[in-house]
Amino acid sequence: MKRYFLFIIAAMFSAFAQEPPSKNPTVEKILKEISADNIKASVEKLVSFGTRHTLSDTVSETRGIGAARRWIKSEFERYAKASGGRLSVAFHESTVPPSTRIPNPTNVINVVATLKPKNPNSESAKRLIVVGGHYDSRASDPMDARSDAPGANDDGSGTALVLELARVMSKYEFDATLVFIAFAAEEQGLFGAGAWAKMAKDNGWNVEAVFNNDIVGNSMGGDGVRKNEYVRLFSEAFSAVDTGMAFRRTVSLGHENDGGSRSLARYIKEIAERYNPDFSVKMVYRLDRFSRGGDHRPFHQLGFSAVRFSVATENYDWQHQDVRAEKGKEYGDLVKFMDFDYCANIARANAAGMATLANAPAPPENCQIVAALGYETVLRWNKNTESDLAGYFVRSRETTSPVWQHQLFTSDTTVSLKATKDEYLFGIQAVDKDGNASLVSMPRAVGR
């Protein structure tokens, strides 16, 4: 059935323009520049501050969250100098009122580095691709701001990954705007990410994708089994803002697995495995680990497409624990438990998705599927305006498939396929001449 389906469609597309390359050499170069040693050095520096608890010392130059955020800012600023001024760095501050884990009003400070696009006045420049990890840490007691809380893996690993991506990617130019964020106060209630997400929503920013990295640095599980061949990617199909008649129409078309965050996860898996085929991305159909949360949550809840990278297997003795030894067993989130080659592979998965998406055209608009009875499937959409547009990928998959199974290239904006709408889902991607493809747009049903 699949071979017949592909044969029929391939014959129909044979006269269309030549398909662009499947890989972009610039993306391949970016991945090669990512260094496990650099990530290790950053984690070691973050751990050296003793604790990065949200309520810890903000004045000392050597201990506490204040010293940590100033060092993170200085690293971003070092990369900014090498970028020729295209990378700008700032603190994003907000005041958090008292809550369960914040006893008094507290100033929460994210560290943000923004990479300007090659053409700041273009429509593509308004698209924001965000990557983040939280730099705060905690011990066993979430209110203990004095004890050592190394936070090597949770989430020194995510912060170090973001720093490494900023170092490498700030050397290159992209069509969209890239934002690298070290979030604060995740352990106390996702406050730093929540404040930045709300600011983005209030300002109407086009945050196209959020890559959250939290606990991405160890590969040995609590059962003693090492898993370093894949990373888990968590996503929820729809959020609380997906309501009303439009949402009911979406579900009626069988698109209940194609919300923004789930579609982003599917996109990342495909692109990351294309550029690094020896390292897999395992999609998990859940917003986060069972009954837990991370900094992508406030973005997803506000309607942004947001996902979380996290290790394939966890060791609970090495996270949210006072540093100690009991009966020959070590507890605590220490550097020696890390696997930096594994963390570098997760960084490459991020970089492949980010770089491809940031140079891709915008997703096609006004995608339609004709609902009339018939033996063909007719799809149409509006033409993109990017000058480097090569054409479009028409994607299809069986309704039970988690990933896109078939791809066909066309330079047209209307296609007629010898395929049944009953058994397949369809989507459209815009692609440029270098092979950078947009997120997939799902078609809405029209009468004719």
N, C-alpha and C positions, 0 to 999 in steps of 0.2 A: 504493500500500500504506500509506504513512504517513498520507495523508489519510483513508483508510478507518478505520484504526486510531484516529485521533484522533476522528473523527466518532462512532464507536460508543461510545467511552468518555465523550465529552462529553455524549452523550445520557443516559447512566446517571447522571452527576453533576449533572444540571441542577436537581435538587430539593434539593441540599445547600446549606449556608450560603454566604453571600457571601464571595468571596475577598478577603483583606486587600490593601492597596495594595502595589505592587511596589517602591516606594521609601519610605524613611523620611526625612522632612525634616531630622531631627537629623543623620543621616549626611551628607546633602548639605551641611549647614552646616559640619560638621567638615572636609570636604574643601576647602571654600572658604577656610577659615582657615589652611590649610597654606601656608607662605611659602618660596619659593625663596631670597629674600634672607636669611631667618633661617638656612636651611641653609648658605648660603654663609658667613655670619658665623661659624658654629660650626666649619666646616671650616678657615677661616683661623686661628681661635684654636688649634685642635688642631695645625695645621702650625707655628704660632709656637713650639711647645715643642721644635723642632729634631728630636728623635727621641723616639719613644714605645716604643722597644725594651723588651722585658720585663726585660732585665738592665741597663737604663740607670739614670741617677741617680734616686733616690727622695727626696732631701732638698731639692734646689734648688726654688725657687718659680717658676723661669722655664724650666727645661729638664729633659727626661726624663719618664719614665712617672709618677713620683710627682706632679709638678706637673700633669700632664694629668688624672690621676684625681681630684685634689682640685678641679680646675676643673669637671670633669664633675659631681662631687657638688654643688658650689656651684650649678650651673645647675639640677639637679634640685631642690635645696632652694629656689631662687627660685620655681620652679613650685609647689612644695609650699605656700609661703606664700599664693599666689594661689588655691590649691584649698580653702582653709578647713580644712586639716588632714587632708584625705582622702588626700593623697599622702604617703607616708613614704619616707625615703631612708636607705640604709645601705650600708656596705662588706660584701661577702661574701668572706672570706679563706680560703685553703687553702694548705697547704705542699706543694710539688711536689718529689719526690725527684729526685736526679740522673738525667739521661737524655741522649739524643743531643744535644739543643739546650739542656739545662739542666745546666751543669757542677756546680753545687752546689745543695743544698736552697734553694728560693726561695719566698718568700711571694707568691702570686698573688692579686690583689685585683680582683674584679668590683665595679662600681658599680650598685646596684639601687634602683629606685624602684617602689613598689607602690601602686596606686590602689585604695582600698577600694571595694567595691560599695555600692549604695544601701541594701541591707539585709544587713549583715554576718552575720546569723544565718540567712539563707536557704540552701537547698540550692544555689541558683545561685551563691552566694558562694564555694563550694568549687571551682568551675570556674576554672582559671587560663588566661588567654590571655597568652602571652609573646612579646615582640618584642625582638630583640637585634641588635647589631653589635659587632665587636671594636675596641677603641681602641688596641691596640698596633700598632707598625709595624716595618718592617725595611728594610735596604739590600740590596745584592747578596749579601753574606755574611750568612747568617742568624744568625751569632754576633757580628756587628759591632754593639756597643752604644754606640759613640762617634760614628760618622759621622752626618751628617744623614740622616734617613729621614722625609721629610715626611708620607708616608702620606695624601695628600689623598683619593685614591679608595679605597685599600686600607689601612685601612677608615675613614678619616675620614668618608667619605660615609655609611656605615652608621651610625656613631655619631651624626653630625649628624641623620640621619633619625630615629633613636630619640629624640633630644632634642626634635626638633620635634613628634613624635607625643605625647611626654609633655607638652609645653607646651600643645598644643591640647586633647588628650583629657582632661587632668586638670581641665578646666573643666566637664566633663559627668559625669553619673552613669550607671552601667551595672549590669546584674544580676550579671555575673561579675566576677572580680578581674582587673585588668590589671597586668602586670609588665613594666617597661621595664629592659633590662639592657645595660650597656656591658661586654662580656666582655674579659678579659685573656688574654694568652699564647696567642692563636690561632696566631700565626706559629711558636711554639715547640712546638706539638703539641696544640692545642685544649684546653689545661688548664683555663682558667677556665670554659668552658662545660661541660666534662666534670665538674668538681667540683660545679657547681650542678645539673646533670642528675642526678648520683648522689644528691645531697642530696634532691632532689625525689622520686626513686624510693624511697630509704630511708624517707622520711617518708610515703609513700603518697599524695602530693599528686595531685590530679586535674588534671594539665597537659593541657588539651584540645587546645591548638595552640601551635606554636612557629613564629614568623615570623623567619627569619634573613636579615639584609641585609648582604651582603659584596660590595664593588665594585659600587656602584649609582650612580656619579656621573659617568661619562663616556660619550659617545655616538659618539666617533670611533674607528674600528678601526685596526689596524695597516696595513690596506690603503688607508687614506685615505677609506673610505666611512663616512658618518654614518648611524647607525641610532638614531633617537630616538622611533620610533612604538610600540615594545613593549619589554617586559622579559622576560627568561627566568626561569622558575620551575621549579627542579629538585626532583624528588621520586622516591623509590624506593617501589615498591609494598609490599614486605614487608621485615621486618628479621629478624635472627637469632633473635629471641624468638618468631617465628611458626613454630611447629613442632608436631609431634604430630598426633593424630587430628583435632583441631579445625581445624588448618590444611589437612589433606587434604580435609576436608569443604568448606571454603571454596573450594578450587581446583576440587573436583568440581562446584560450582555455577556455575563460570565467573566467579568473583569475583577472579581473579588480578590484575585491574587496579583493585581496590577496597580495598586496604589503607589503613590510617589516613593515612599521609603522602600517598599518591596521591589519596585522597578529599579531603584538605584542599586540595591544589593545585587540584583540579577546582572546589571550592567557591570558593576565592579568585578564580580566573579568572572564574567566572560573576558574582560579586558586584562585583568591581572593574570589569569591562567594562559592567555595568549602570549604575554610577554615573559612569563616565568613558568613554563609548563611543568617544572619539577616541584612546584609549590601550589597547593590547592586552596581554594576558598570554599568553605562549607557554609552554605546559607542555613540559618536557623530561623524558622518561622515563629519568632517571638520577639517582642520589643527588646528584651534583655534576658539575662539569666533569671531563672524562676524566682519570682517575688523580689527581685532586686532591680536597681536602676542605675543610669549613668547620664552623662551630660548631653547625650543626643535626645533624651526624653523631652525636655522643654521645647526643643526645636520641632520635633515630631508632633507634639501636642498643639503647636501653633500652626501646623499645616505645612511645614518645611519637610523636604525629603532628607531624612537623617538616619544613619546606621551606626552600629557599634562593632568595632573589631575587638576580639578578646581571644585569649589563648585557647588552644584545643583542649587543654585539661588544666584544672586548678589544683593547687595545694593550699588548703585552708590553714595549715600550720605556719605558712609563710606570708600571710596577709592579715591585717587587722589584729596583730598579736604583739604583746610586749616582747621585747628582745630578751630571751632567757633560754636556759637549758634545763630540762626536767627528765630524769631517768634516761639520760643519754640521748634525748631527742632535742633538737634545736628548734626554736620558734623565733619568728621575726622575719620581716621583709628585707632580706639582706642581699647585697650585690652578688655574693658567692653562689646564690641559688639561681642566678640569671643565665639565660642562653642568648647571647648577643647576636649570633649568626641567625638564630630563629627570629629575633626581633627585627633584624635587617631585612629578612624576607617579608615580614609584615609591612615594613616601611616601603618596600618595592611594590607590594600590592596596592598600597595607598597611592604611591607616586604614579603608577601606570594608569589607574583610574582618574586621578586628578589631572595629570598632564593631557591625557586624551580628551577628557571632557572640557578642559579649559581652552583647548585649541579647536574644538569641534564647533560646527554651526549650532544655532539654537534649534531645539526640537521643532519639527514641522507643526504648523498650526492648522486648525480647522480640518482635522482628519475625519473622514467620513467613510462609512461602509453602507452600501445600499442594501436595505432590508427586504426589498422585493423578492418574491419567490423566483428561483431560477437555478440553473446548473452552474453558474459562474459566480464568483465573488468580485464585486467591483469596489475598488478603493480609490479615494481621491483626497487631495489636500492642497493647501496653498503653497505657492512657490516661495522658497527662502530667498533672502536678498543679499546674502554674503557673497563677496566678489570671488572668493576661492571655492565656492560650492562646486562639487563634482556631480552630485546627484543624491539619490536616496537608496537606502536599503529597505526592501519590503521583507519583514520578518514574519515568521509563522511558527506555531507550535501546537501540538495536540493539547486539548483542554486539561489533560492530566500531567503535562510535562512542566517541571519547575523552571526550565530554561528554554530559550529560543532554539529551535531545531533546524530551521531552514532560513536561508538568506538569498535574496536576489537583488541585483542592482538595476536601477533605471534612472534615466535623466528626465523622465516624464513626471507628471503630477497626477496621472490617472492610470490605473492598471486594471485589467480584467483577468482573473485567475481561474483556472479550471480546478477549483477546490471548494469543498463544501463548508459553508459557514457553521454547520451543525457541529463539526468535529474539530475545527481548528480556530485558534485565536490569531489575530493579525495585528501588526504594529508597523510604524514607519519611523525610520531614522534619517536625518540629514547627514551627509558625509562630505568632507572636503577633499581636495586633491591629494592630500598627504595620507588619507585614510582615517582621519579622526572623525568618529561618529558620535552623534548626539545621543542623549537619552531617547528612549522609544516613546513615541506618541501613540496612544491607543485611540482607535476611531470610534466616533459616536454613530449611532444608526440614523439614517435618513430614508425617506420614502422612495426617492429615486434620484 
